[in-house]
Amino acid sequence: MEVVWRVAEGRTDPLDFAKKRAHLPGDCIPDSLAAVVRKAMALEPSARYQIVADLQADIAAYQNGFATSAEKADAWKQFTFFVKRNQAASIGVAAALVLSAGFPRRSSPRAGGPRSYRPGGHSAAMSCEVLPRLSAAQGRLRH
């Protein structure tokens, strides 16, 4: 009966979620599951799950590798859960990014590379090298 009174008064021993437990994966309770337990055991009734279906949904989310509503996960945490759920695809995307970053890009003639075109229709190489010789040759032909 003493335990019931202590719980009713909020004088319970806090759960030590960081304590090492050899029987669990990673030797401790995962943060996602600890958040669900904290919410389910909250002292204030309004802070607890209001219906059992919400608790079941959070447990199912934890089991399937999704963030629970109890932990209020930010974008980075949700991204890490996504990567863990989709490891093969994530490794493939990461490998593709690494490989594509290692190859130099070729510049196309229209991309502003060494053979960029000018509004007059002549390439930069033509205007610097060929046009002066063409002008001189045209001048000799006229005379």
Buried (B, 14 or more C-beta within 10 A) or exposed (E): EEEEEEEEEEEEEEEEBEEEEEEEEEEBBBBBBBBBEBBBEEEEEEEBBEEEEBBEBBBEBBEEEBBBBBBEBEEEBEEEBBBEEEEEEBEEEEEEEEEEEEEEEEEEEEEEEEBBEEEEEEBEEBEEEEEEEEEEEEEEEEE
